[in-house]
């Protein structure tokens, strides 16, 4: 029995403990901290890279979207420009050009040379921008009725402008006074006297309702010049000229 107890005592070993150096423990902890710090930096860098890439993608998206929007707007504007002008827009364009003294662009709507050739006053104003502007700067109008066919159109228009019968009458009276006084009356002085009457606010206005003829050329409507149009644009002018001719011819 004693032998068995001895055997049992010898076979049962006592637990062994490994002594850990505190310095080694600190090193392990520091190493773990460094690893965690590196991992955190890598994670932050990865997030920043993703954020930068996303920001760049957003900027590219905004830029592409802006370009597409600009192209769409340009396409719409181009389409509107290429659309054939309607008769009422043609009349508006012609009268606006006259009122604003835009004698270069008026040919988009009417042959301005034909207007000039059919009016003695306009022939005299050629080359004098101020005089041309004074002829139409009080122009106003109202479209009353428009009839359109495939290649032709007519428009009933109410046009108001200075009363040119009074303009010519006042100018003639001034000119005769100068002539009978024996003073010289140069061409420049004649123009200045005419401009004075055109600037005279007491002249008043006159309204004429006329029918404007239009035809379609190259897909756009053009106003046709005739006596009715001239009489409406310069109301009373023809009556004044007829009165002067009757006086001169006795």
Backbone as CSV, one residue per row, in Angstrom:
resi,resn,N_x,N_y,N_z,CA_x,CA_y,CA_z,C_x,C_y,C_z
1,UNK,0.809,-1.184,0.000,0.000,0.000,0.000,0.848,1.241,0.000
2,UNK,1.949,1.157,0.803,2.855,2.293,0.832,3.459,2.517,-0.530
3,UNK,3.783,1.414,-1.242,4.406,1.544,-2.565,3.429,2.205,-3.513
4,UNK,2.146,1.797,-3.432,1.154,2.372,-4.349,1.000,3.865,-4.090
5,UNK,1.031,4.259,-2.810,0.901,5.673,-2.497,2.076,6.455,-2.982
6,UNK,3.226,5.824,-2.905,4.439,6.491,-3.388,4.374,6.686,-4.884
7,UNK,3.893,5.627,-5.540,3.797,5.723,-7.008,2.848,6.821,-7.394
8,UNK,1.734,6.901,-6.730,0.748,7.927,-7.043,1.306,9.299,-6.806
9,UNK,2.095,9.412,-5.690,2.643,10.718,-5.370,3.671,11.136,-6.381
10,UNK,4.450,10.195,-6.847,5.506,10.537,-7.820,4.917,10.808,-9.195
11,UNK,3.816,10.081,-9.531,3.216,10.284,-10.869,2.456,11.594,-10.989
12,UNK,2.026,12.138,-9.841,1.277,13.417,-9.893,2.257,14.567,-9.860
13,UNK,2.288,15.282,-10.999,3.250,16.382,-11.129,2.614,17.693,-10.731
14,UNK,3.419,18.548,-10.180,2.956,19.875,-9.786,2.870,20.784,-11.011
15,UNK,1.899,21.699,-11.134,1.773,22.620,-12.303,2.963,23.543,-12.396
16,UNK,3.357,23.766,-13.675,4.523,24.616,-13.932,4.049,26.006,-14.349
17,UNK,4.687,27.100,-13.912,4.354,28.497,-14.278,5.538,29.134,-14.960
18,UNK,5.248,29.793,-16.156,6.315,30.480,-16.885,6.357,31.925,-16.459
19,UNK,7.462,32.361,-16.061,7.619,33.749,-15.619,7.752,34.668,-16.832
20,UNK,6.854,35.624,-16.939,6.862,36.572,-18.081,7.509,37.860,-17.662
21,UNK,8.440,38.288,-18.492,9.157,39.529,-18.202,8.243,40.712,-18.509
22,UNK,8.178,41.688,-17.622,7.328,42.869,-17.825,7.745,43.680,-19.036
23,UNK,9.013,43.676,-19.351,9.516,44.405,-20.522,8.962,43.803,-21.797
24,UNK,8.965,42.432,-21.835,8.422,41.763,-23.031,6.931,42.061,-23.185
25,UNK,6.214,42.132,-22.080,4.787,42.432,-22.116,4.522,43.831,-22.672
26,UNK,5.352,44.789,-22.270,5.213,46.158,-22.783,5.478,46.203,-24.279
27,UNK,6.506,45.424,-24.689,6.839,45.406,-26.123,5.666,44.869,-26.932
28,UNK,5.049,43.799,-26.420,3.913,43.209,-27.124,2.762,44.211,-27.242
29,UNK,2.504,44.914,-26.133,1.425,45.904,-26.151,1.715,47.037,-27.118
30,UNK,2.985,47.511,-27.113,3.379,48.596,-28.039,3.249,48.150,-29.475
31,UNK,3.662,46.882,-29.720,3.590,46.346,-31.074,2.133,46.271,-31.529
32,UNK,1.264,45.861,-30.625,-0.159,45.762,-30.938,-0.754,47.145,-31.245
33,UNK,-0.318,48.144,-30.431,-0.778,49.513,-30.678,-0.331,50.016,-32.040
34,UNK,0.936,49.732,-32.391,1.464,50.167,-33.690,0.678,49.537,-34.827
35,UNK,0.367,48.228,-34.679,-0.385,47.522,-35.713,-1.784,48.140,-35.861
36,UNK,-2.404,48.424,-34.706,-3.727,49.044,-34.751,-3.681,50.425,-35.397
37,UNK,-2.611,51.193,-35.106,-2.448,52.530,-35.682,-2.277,52.456,-37.177
38,UNK,-1.473,51.481,-37.626,-1.254,51.306,-39.076,-2.559,50.938,-39.767
39,UNK,-3.310,50.018,-39.109,-4.587,49.606,-39.700,-5.558,50.781,-39.796
40,UNK,-5.564,51.614,-38.733,-6.447,52.783,-38.743,-6.080,53.768,-39.839
41,UNK,-4.773,53.986,-40.037,-4.303,54.906,-41.087,-4.685,54.382,-42.462
42,UNK,-4.510,53.059,-42.638,-4.854,52.456,-43.937,-6.357,52.608,-44.194
43,UNK,-7.146,52.387,-43.127,-8.594,52.512,-43.272,-8.989,53.945,-43.609
44,UNK,-8.365,54.914,-42.913,-8.666,56.336,-43.170,-8.260,56.737,-44.576
45,UNK,-7.101,56.239,-45.003,-6.607,56.547,-46.341,-7.527,55.971,-47.410
46,UNK,-7.996,54.746,-47.135,-8.912,54.097,-48.073,-10.217,54.873,-48.191
47,UNK,-10.747,55.341,-47.002,-11.984,56.123,-47.020,-11.805,57.436,-47.766
48,UNK,-10.651,58.080,-47.522,-10.364,59.355,-48.188,-10.266,59.165,-49.689
49,UNK,-9.615,58.072,-50.105,-9.471,57.783,-51.532,-10.830,57.568,-52.174
50,UNK,-11.701,56.800,-51.433,-13.042,56.569,-51.960,-13.820,57.871,-52.066
51,UNK,-13.677,58.740,-51.032,-14.377,60.029,-51.027,-13.911,60.918,-52.167
52,UNK,-12.584,60.942,-52.405,-12.025,61.759,-53.499,-12.520,61.262,-54.851
53,UNK,-12.535,59.929,-55.013,-13.001,59.338,-56.270,-14.466,59.664,-56.516
54,UNK,-15.267,59.562,-55.432,-16.682,59.880,-55.546,-16.899,61.349,-55.897
55,UNK,-16.091,62.238,-55.264,-16.186,63.669,-55.552,-15.848,63.955,-57.009
56,UNK,-14.787,63.279,-57.499,-14.399,63.468,-58.903,-15.507,62.978,-59.831
57,UNK,-16.084,61.825,-59.473,-17.168,61.285,-60.298,-18.357,62.226,-60.318
58,UNK,-18.662,62.839,-59.147,-19.769,63.800,-59.075,-19.504,65.012,-59.957
59,UNK,-18.245,65.517,-59.910,-17.890,66.676,-60.735,-18.024,66.356,-62.212
60,UNK,-17.546,65.174,-62.598,-17.654,64.752,-64.006,-19.119,64.641,-64.395
61,UNK,-19.924,64.087,-63.470,-21.355,63.954,-63.744,-22.023,65.304,-63.938
62,UNK,-21.693,66.270,-63.057,-22.253,67.620,-63.182,-21.840,68.259,-64.499
63,UNK,-20.573,68.074,-64.866,-20.051,68.682,-66.103,-20.751,68.100,-67.326
64,UNK,-20.872,66.781,-67.352,-21.542,66.120,-68.477,-23.001,66.561,-68.551
65,UNK,-23.659,66.636,-67.376,-25.049,67.084,-67.348,-25.202,68.502,-67.856
66,UNK,-24.241,69.379,-67.480,-24.278,70.771,-67.949,-24.113,70.870,-69.449
67,UNK,-23.199,70.078,-70.002,-22.963,70.080,-71.456,-24.209,69.614,-72.193
68,UNK,-24.834,68.559,-71.676,-26.055,68.038,-72.300,-27.156,69.091,-72.289
69,UNK,-27.306,69.799,-71.147,-28.326,70.843,-71.039,-28.083,71.973,-72.044
70,UNK,-26.817,72.386,-72.176,-26.471,73.443,-73.131,-26.797,73.010,-74.554
71,UNK,-26.469,71.766,-74.889,-26.737,71.258,-76.232,-28.233,71.218,-76.520
72,UNK,-29.021,70.845,-75.515,-30.477,70.807,-75.692,-31.026,72.207,-75.942
73,UNK,-30.548,73.190,-75.149,-31.001,74.587,-75.308,-30.629,75.115,-76.692
74,UNK,-29.385,74.838,-77.123,-28.941,75.290,-78.445,-29.788,74.667,-79.546
75,UNK,-30.140,73.403,-79.387,-30.960,72.729,-80.395,-32.337,73.377,-80.499
76,UNK,-32.919,73.743,-79.329,-34.240,74.384,-79.324,-34.180,75.757,-79.974
77,UNK,-33.144,76.552,-79.606,-32.979,77.899,-80.186,-32.793,77.825,-81.695
78,UNK,-31.954,76.884,-82.150,-31.702,76.715,-83.581,-32.980,76.358,-84.316
79,UNK,-33.760,75.469,-83.707,-35.023,75.071,-84.331,-35.970,76.254,-84.466
80,UNK,-36.015,77.104,-83.426,-36.883,78.285,-83.480,-36.442,79.262,-84.549
81,UNK,-35.109,79.423,-84.689,-34.585,80.358,-85.695,-34.909,79.870,-87.107
82,UNK,-34.844,78.567,-87.297,-35.053,78.006,-88.628,-36.525,77.928,-89.018
83,UNK,-37.428,78.107,-88.040,-38.841,78.058,-88.379,-39.215,79.238,-89.270
84,UNK,-40.042,79.013,-90.295,-40.446,80.112,-91.162,-41.215,81.172,-90.391
85,UNK,-40.941,82.457,-90.665,-41.616,83.562,-89.986,-43.084,83.577,-90.386
86,UNK,-43.936,83.893,-89.434,-45.364,84.008,-89.732,-45.638,85.411,-90.270
87,UNK,-46.760,85.611,-90.984,-47.067,86.939,-91.533,-47.081,88.048,-90.483
88,UNK,-47.693,87.772,-89.309,-47.759,88.815,-88.286,-46.382,89.151,-87.729
89,UNK,-45.494,88.129,-87.615,-44.131,88.375,-87.144,-43.342,89.186,-88.173
90,UNK,-43.625,88.967,-89.436,-42.952,89.723,-90.497,-43.331,91.205,-90.435
91,UNK,-44.613,91.478,-90.246,-45.063,92.869,-90.130,-44.450,93.520,-88.894
92,UNK,-44.470,92.785,-87.766,-43.862,93.296,-86.532,-42.381,93.606,-86.749
93,UNK,-41.679,92.700,-87.430,-40.252,92.893,-87.674,-39.974,94.119,-88.527
94,UNK,-40.750,94.299,-89.600,-40.567,95.447,-90.498,-40.806,96.768,-89.754
95,UNK,-41.928,96.866,-89.042,-42.283,98.114,-88.373,-41.351,98.416,-87.203
96,UNK,-40.905,97.383,-86.506,-39.928,97.587,-85.421,-38.608,98.119,-85.957
97,UNK,-38.167,97.581,-87.094,-36.919,98.067,-87.700,-37.040,99.533,-88.097
98,UNK,-38.167,99.907,-88.678,-38.383,101.306,-89.058,-38.383,102.211,-87.828
99,UNK,-39.116,101.802,-86.799,-39.226,102.629,-85.593,-37.877,102.792,-84.898
100,UNK,-37.072,101.728,-84.868,-35.787,101.765,-84.170,-34.629,102.232,-85.051
101,UNK,-34.926,102.598,-86.288,-33.869,103.077,-87.190,-32.909,101.978,-87.608
102,UNK,-33.374,100.723,-87.587,-32.522,99.596,-87.980,-32.741,99.311,-89.460
103,UNK,-32.115,100.139,-90.291,-32.342,100.040,-91.730,-31.467,98.978,-92.394
104,UNK,-30.597,98.338,-91.631,-29.791,97.249,-92.178,-30.562,95.928,-92.143
105,UNK,-31.248,95.677,-91.034,-31.954,94.406,-90.879,-33.366,94.408,-91.446
106,UNK,-33.842,95.580,-91.882,-35.214,95.649,-92.384,-35.418,94.795,-93.634
107,UNK,-34.332,94.551,-94.374,-34.444,93.763,-95.613,-34.791,92.304,-95.349
108,UNK,-34.764,91.875,-94.081,-35.238,90.525,-93.752,-36.755,90.423,-93.961
109,UNK,-37.433,91.574,-93.901,-38.896,91.574,-93.941,-39.473,92.277,-95.165
110,UNK,-38.720,93.207,-95.726,-39.207,93.980,-96.869,-38.014,94.535,-97.631
111,UNK,-38.203,94.774,-98.938,-37.145,95.397,-99.740,-37.183,96.910,-99.468
112,UNK,-36.263,97.379,-98.625,-36.290,98.782,-98.209,-36.020,99.718,-99.388
113,UNK,-35.256,99.275,-100.359,-34.987,100.112,-101.535,-36.273,100.445,-102.277
114,UNK,-37.217,99.512,-102.276,-38.504,99.773,-102.932,-39.288,100.852,-102.182
115,UNK,-39.195,100.820,-100.849,-39.866,101.865,-100.056,-39.253,103.224,-100.354
116,UNK,-37.925,103.261,-100.397,-37.211,104.519,-100.677,-37.575,105.046,-102.058
117,UNK,-37.586,104.166,-103.034,-37.833,104.592,-104.424,-39.250,105.103,-104.637
118,UNK,-40.182,104.690,-103.775,-41.567,105.120,-103.941,-41.924,106.328,-103.084
119,UNK,-40.936,106.882,-102.373,-41.213,108.061,-101.548,-40.130,109.105,-101.765
120,UNK,-40.562,110.274,-102.223,-39.607,111.364,-102.468,-38.917,111.796,-101.179
121,UNK,-39.647,111.784,-100.060,-39.060,112.196,-98.791,-37.963,111.220,-98.355
122,UNK,-38.179,109.937,-98.567,-37.180,108.941,-98.191,-35.957,109.009,-99.097
123,UNK,-36.180,109.351,-100.361,-35.034,109.524,-101.268,-34.157,110.670,-100.782
124,UNK,-34.784,111.751,-100.301,-34.026,112.905,-99.810,-33.310,112.601,-98.490
125,UNK,-33.834,111.632,-97.755,-33.234,111.309,-96.459,-32.088,110.301,-96.569
126,UNK,-31.848,109.784,-97.744,-30.822,108.748,-97.909,-29.455,109.258,-97.456
127,UNK,-28.818,108.521,-96.577,-27.497,108.893,-96.066,-27.555,109.747,-94.815
128,UNK,-28.753,110.230,-94.456,-28.909,111.044,-93.250,-29.623,110.191,-92.194
129,UNK,-28.840,109.597,-91.311,-29.390,108.677,-90.310,-30.389,109.368,-89.382
130,UNK,-30.087,110.600,-88.974,-30.975,111.324,-88.068,-32.330,111.579,-88.718
131,UNK,-32.314,111.997,-89.973,-33.560,112.291,-90.672,-34.395,111.020,-90.847
132,UNK,-33.744,109.929,-91.223,-34.457,108.668,-91.396,-35.114,108.220,-90.088
133,UNK,-34.389,108.385,-88.995,-34.922,107.993,-87.686,-36.108,108.861,-87.289
134,UNK,-36.011,110.162,-87.555,-37.093,111.091,-87.209,-38.382,110.788,-87.987
135,UNK,-38.269,110.174,-89.136,-39.452,109.869,-89.942,-40.329,108.809,-89.280
136,UNK,-39.711,107.916,-88.492,-40.473,106.769,-87.974,-40.399,106.579,-86.459
137,UNK,-39.780,107.498,-85.732,-39.563,107.253,-84.296,-40.844,107.279,-83.457
138,UNK,-41.964,107.756,-84.028,-43.249,107.731,-83.311,-44.210,106.708,-83.901
139,UNK,-43.679,105.808,-84.682,-44.501,104.799,-85.345,-45.133,103.849,-84.326
140,UNK,-46.424,103.552,-84.526,-47.111,102.539,-83.725,-48.109,101.821,-84.635
141,UNK,-48.574,100.638,-84.204,-49.425,99.847,-85.102,-50.225,98.820,-84.325
142,UNK,-51.221,98.273,-85.045,-52.037,97.216,-84.463,-52.485,96.293,-85.601
143,UNK,-52.190,94.998,-85.466,-52.649,94.019,-86.453,-54.114,93.703,-86.194
144,UNK,-54.961,93.945,-87.206,-56.391,93.749,-87.023,-56.863,92.394,-87.527
145,UNK,-56.380,92.003,-88.691,-56.845,90.744,-89.277,-55.807,90.234,-90.271
146,UNK,-55.555,88.922,-90.247,-54.574,88.327,-91.152,-55.197,87.122,-91.850
147,UNK,-55.101,87.106,-93.183,-55.548,85.967,-93.985,-54.334,85.349,-94.668
148,UNK,-54.126,84.064,-94.415,-52.930,83.398,-94.947,-53.319,82.233,-95.848
149,UNK,-52.658,82.178,-97.010,-52.775,81.037,-97.908,-51.411,80.349,-97.944
150,UNK,-51.197,79.475,-98.915,-49.928,78.734,-98.965,-48.744,79.653,-99.244
151,UNK,-48.846,80.473,-100.258,-47.721,81.329,-100.665,-48.026,82.809,-100.582
152,UNK,-49.249,83.171,-100.224,-49.627,84.580,-100.146,-50.370,84.839,-98.833
153,UNK,-50.314,86.092,-98.401,-51.031,86.487,-97.185,-51.354,87.969,-97.253
154,UNK,-52.448,88.351,-96.617,-52.810,89.765,-96.491,-53.063,90.062,-95.023
155,UNK,-52.731,91.259,-94.629,-52.924,91.657,-93.232,-53.529,93.048,-93.186
156,UNK,-54.599,93.179,-92.451,-55.197,94.494,-92.219,-54.523,95.079,-90.980
157,UNK,-53.856,96.217,-91.192,-53.039,96.798,-90.127,-53.418,98.265,-89.919
158,UNK,-53.526,98.658,-88.659,-53.778,100.054,-88.301,-52.438,100.685,-87.914
159,UNK,-51.971,101.624,-88.748,-50.649,102.234,-88.550,-50.802,103.706,-88.195
160,UNK,-50.074,104.121,-87.154,-50.087,105.518,-86.711,-48.684,106.096,-86.782
161,UNK,-48.573,107.295,-87.357,-47.283,107.987,-87.434,-47.530,109.499,-87.412
162,UNK,-46.474,110.254,-87.499,-46.601,111.718,-87.525,-47.470,112.142,-88.711
163,UNK,-48.167,113.241,-88.528,-49.010,113.769,-89.602,-48.109,114.520,-90.586
164,UNK,-47.748,113.836,-91.658,-46.794,114.419,-92.614,-47.426,115.523,-93.476
165,UNK,-48.717,115.586,-93.512,-49.352,116.701,-94.222,-49.045,118.010,-93.489
166,UNK,-49.081,117.981,-92.157,-48.740,119.169,-91.370,-47.227,119.434,-91.423
167,UNK,-46.446,118.377,-91.412,-44.986,118.543,-91.491,-44.616,119.302,-92.759
168,UNK,-45.143,118.858,-93.880,-44.815,119.482,-95.175,-45.402,120.890,-95.264
169,UNK,-46.613,121.050,-94.741,-47.260,122.361,-94.779,-46.450,123.390,-93.979
170,UNK,-46.034,123.024,-92.761,-45.239,123.935,-91.929,-43.874,124.210,-92.547
171,UNK,-43.276,123.163,-93.091,-41.953,123.314,-93.710,-42.038,124.253,-94.923
172,UNK,-43.061,124.078,-95.731,-43.224,124.910,-96.930,-43.420,126.373,-96.545
173,UNK,-44.189,126.606,-95.492,-44.424,127.973,-95.025,-43.108,128.625,-94.586
174,UNK,-42.279,127.876,-93.850,-40.980,128.389,-93.409,-40.069,128.672,-94.605
175,UNK,-40.090,127.745,-95.561,-39.225,127.895,-96.739,-39.612,129.127,-97.567
176,UNK,-40.909,129.370,-97.716,-41.369,130.531,-98.486,-40.985,131.845,-97.803
177,UNK,-41.040,131.876,-96.472,-40.638,133.076,-95.741,-39.179,133.406,-96.009
178,UNK,-38.361,132.381,-95.967,-36.927,132.581,-96.208,-36.688,133.030,-97.652
179,UNK,-37.412,132.415,-98.585,-37.230,132.734,-100.004,-37.635,134.188,-100.301
180,UNK,-38.766,134.627,-99.740,-39.227,135.991,-99.993,-38.399,137.039,-99.262
181,UNK,-37.680,136.611,-98.213,-36.834,137.559,-97.484,-35.514,137.807,-98.199
182,UNK,-35.240,137.025,-99.198,-33.995,137.192,-99.955,-32.800,136.504,-99.324
183,UNK,-33.021,135.765,-98.249,-31.903,135.064,-97.609,-31.560,133.797,-98.396
184,UNK,-30.316,133.380,-98.211,-29.904,132.134,-98.858,-30.537,130.962,-98.109
185,UNK,-30.812,129.906,-98.834,-31.443,128.730,-98.240,-30.769,127.491,-98.818
186,UNK,-29.648,127.140,-98.208,-28.843,126.019,-98.726,-29.553,124.687,-98.477
187,UNK,-29.030,123.648,-99.111,-29.602,122.308,-98.956,-29.505,121.840,-97.493
188,UNK,-28.392,122.166,-96.855,-28.207,121.798,-95.448,-29.235,122.505,-94.572
189,UNK,-29.485,123.795,-94.868,-30.473,124.557,-94.101,-31.888,124.013,-94.324
190,UNK,-32.161,123.566,-95.536,-33.465,122.974,-95.834,-33.691,121.710,-94.992
191,UNK,-32.645,120.869,-94.914,-32.721,119.639,-94.124,-32.935,119.949,-92.635
192,UNK,-32.239,120.986,-92.164,-32.370,121.358,-90.756,-33.787,121.861,-90.446
193,UNK,-34.370,122.598,-91.364,-35.742,123.083,-91.184,-36.736,121.913,-91.178
194,UNK,-36.481,120.939,-92.045,-37.357,119.760,-92.102,-37.266,118.959,-90.798
195,UNK,-36.045,118.826,-90.272,-35.847,118.112,-89.002,-36.542,118.838,-87.852
196,UNK,-36.523,120.162,-87.906,-37.203,120.947,-86.865,-38.694,120.620,-86.832
197,UNK,-39.290,120.516,-88.009,-40.720,120.207,-88.080,-41.012,118.764,-87.650
198,UNK,-40.100,117.850,-87.949,-40.283,116.452,-87.552,-40.148,116.280,-86.031
199,UNK,-39.401,117.194,-85.410,-39.245,117.168,-83.945,-40.346,117.955,-83.238
200,UNK,-41.126,118.698,-83.996,-42.177,119.543,-83.439,-43.295,118.672,-82.835
201,UNK,-43.474,118.736,-81.522,-44.475,117.906,-80.842,-45.901,118.349,-81.138
202,UNK,-46.049,119.556,-81.684,-47.397,120.048,-81.998,-47.921,119.495,-83.318
203,UNK,-47.078,118.760,-84.032,-47.471,118.202,-85.330,-48.624,117.219,-85.160
204,UNK,-48.561,116.434,-84.129,-49.599,115.427,-83.914,-49.383,114.191,-84.780
205,UNK,-50.327,113.261,-84.694,-50.207,112.006,-85.448,-51.455,111.774,-86.291
206,UNK,-51.315,110.793,-87.187,-52.428,110.420,-88.057,-52.447,108.897,-88.176
207,UNK,-53.644,108.326,-88.155,-53.782,106.867,-88.220,-54.439,106.456,-89.529
208,UNK,-53.842,105.453,-90.156,-54.360,104.918,-91.423,-54.486,103.414,-91.304
209,UNK,-55.626,102.881,-91.735,-55.808,101.425,-91.790,-55.592,100.975,-93.227
210,UNK,-54.684,100.039,-93.396,-54.326,99.595,-94.736,-54.210,98.088,-94.794
211,UNK,-54.205,97.566,-96.010,-54.012,96.129,-96.226,-52.597,95.898,-96.735
212,UNK,-51.852,95.123,-95.994,-50.458,94.820,-96.354,-50.424,93.491,-97.094
213,UNK,-49.755,93.502,-98.245,-49.624,92.292,-99.052,-48.294,91.599,-98.736
214,UNK,-48.333,90.260,-98.638,-47.109,89.491,-98.370,-47.050,88.239,-99.240
215,UNK,-45.826,87.839,-99.582,-45.615,86.581,-100.299,-44.504,85.804,-99.587
216,UNK,-44.511,84.482,-99.768,-43.502,83.641,-99.129,-42.331,83.428,-100.085
217,UNK,-41.130,83.752,-99.601,-39.900,83.571,-100.377,-38.905,82.777,-99.547
218,UNK,-38.457,81.646,-100.112,-37.491,80.788,-99.407,-37.965,80.431,-98.005
219,UNK,-39.256,80.152,-97.884,-39.809,79.720,-96.608,-40.106,80.829,-95.631
220,UNK,-39.904,82.105,-96.021,-40.160,83.228,-95.121,-41.080,84.235,-95.801
221,UNK,-41.875,84.915,-94.976,-42.817,85.893,-95.505,-42.134,87.245,-95.692
222,UNK,-42.436,87.866,-96.863,-41.883,89.192,-97.184,-43.019,90.145,-97.538
223,UNK,-42.905,91.373,-97.022,-43.908,92.408,-97.307,-43.683,92.969,-98.710
224,UNK,-44.770,93.158,-99.443,-44.711,93.749,-100.774,-45.010,95.250,-100.689
225,UNK,-44.179,96.045,-101.334,-44.319,97.506,-101.263,-45.302,98.002,-102.321
226,UNK,-46.269,98.814,-101.886,-47.186,99.466,-102.828,-47.563,100.830,-102.266
227,UNK,-48.386,101.577,-103.016,-48.764,102.933,-102.594,-49.510,102.938,-101.261
228,UNK,-50.327,101.908,-101.031,-51.079,101.849,-99.776,-50.142,101.758,-98.564
229,UNK,-49.085,100.981,-98.711,-48.127,100.838,-97.607,-47.397,102.155,-97.355
230,UNK,-46.969,102.830,-98.433,-46.254,104.107,-98.279,-47.153,105.152,-97.619
231,UNK,-48.423,105.215,-98.056,-49.360,106.191,-97.481,-49.622,105.922,-95.995
232,UNK,-49.553,104.648,-95.607,-49.768,104.309,-94.191,-48.537,104.615,-93.347
233,UNK,-47.358,104.383,-93.913,-46.122,104.647,-93.179,-45.850,106.138,-93.034
234,UNK,-46.233,106.910,-94.060,-46.027,108.367,-94.055,-47.381,109.049,-94.290
235,UNK,-48.278,108.965,-93.324,-49.650,109.431,-93.546,-49.742,110.931,-93.824
236,UNK,-50.490,111.243,-94.891,-50.695,112.647,-95.256,-49.644,113.199,-96.195
237,UNK,-48.555,112.461,-96.423,-47.479,112.972,-97.274,-47.957,113.170,-98.716
238,UNK,-48.640,112.159,-99.242,-49.090,112.254,-100.628,-50.112,113.377,-100.809
239,UNK,-50.963,113.577,-99.813,-51.945,114.673,-99.887,-51.229,116.022,-99.901
240,UNK,-50.171,116.152,-99.107,-49.412,117.404,-99.066,-48.723,117.660,-100.394
241,UNK,-48.160,116.622,-100.983,-47.480,116.765,-102.280,-48.490,117.139,-103.369
242,UNK,-49.651,116.510,-103.332,-50.688,116.822,-104.330,-51.146,118.275,-104.209
243,UNK,-51.235,118.782,-102.966,-51.638,120.181,-102.742,-50.597,121.142,-103.296
244,UNK,-49.331,120.830,-103.072,-48.241,121.687,-103.575,-48.228,121.690,-105.106
245,UNK,-48.436,120.516,-105.685,-48.426,120.433,-107.148,-49.574,121.255,-107.745
246,UNK,-50.726,121.221,-107.089,-51.871,121.977,-107.613,-51.619,123.492,-107.507
247,UNK,-50.904,123.907,-106.430,-50.580,125.332,-106.269,-49.566,125.766,-107.338
248,UNK,-48.546,124.933,-107.532,-47.493,125.249,-108.490,-48.046,125.302,-109.919
249,UNK,-48.895,124.317,-110.235,-49.421,124.220,-111.602,-50.618,125.136,-111.826
250,UNK,-50.990,125.901,-110.780,-52.093,126.866,-110.924,-53.420,126.196,-111.036
